[in-house]
Amino acid sequence: MLAVRDSGGRAMGQMTVYRFVEHLPDLIEPEEYAEQPAGGLVRFSITVGEDGVVVLGDAIRPEVLERILETLGPEEIEQMLCG
């Protein structure tokens, strides 16, 4: 996380760091996009391992997924550029 500071150097909060990666698994199939014209489909996969909890998400509208994941307070979010 990055600390957000005011002009006096006082910490105001934390920001999640976004890191772009080459590949993340798809949780939404291509044909599902046409079935969701409003773009409201969001899917999650949650796994627990030796290194902790991993939350993988996929959404037709990335900004929706970003807002949901940021509420979890992660230090870092890995994101894949699509298109």
Secondary structure, 3 states (H helix, E strand, C coil): CEEEECCCCCEEEEECEEEECCCCCCCCCHHHHHHCCCCCCEEEEEEEECCEEEEEEEECCHHHHHHHHHCCCCCEEEECCCC
